[in-house]
Amino acid sequence: MLGLKIKDATAGFKAWTASALHHIDVASIRSDGYSFQVEMNHRAASQGLTIAEVPIHFEKRVEGASKMNLREQLESALTPWKLRFRK
């Protein structure tokens, strides 16, 4: 949807250079939670920055409940659309 050339836009393991963070203008990010990661990746790609993924092993939850409340779920669903059509 956003044309990101990465496999997982919400993986929590990221390494950013100071220069990349400056170009992205982190202080102006509007998203929260998982959506924050999607917006960061989108901005990096929009700036022409290289995004290199570091594979991680993710264990499926076997007990407990998701920490994503309804607000976060809605934001996660709507953020890609907002980013796609934002001018």
Secondary structure, DSSP 4 states (H G I P E B T S, - for coil): ------S-TT-S-----HHHHHHHTGGG----HHHHHHHHHHHHHHTT----------PPP-SS-----HHHHHHHHHHHHHHHH--
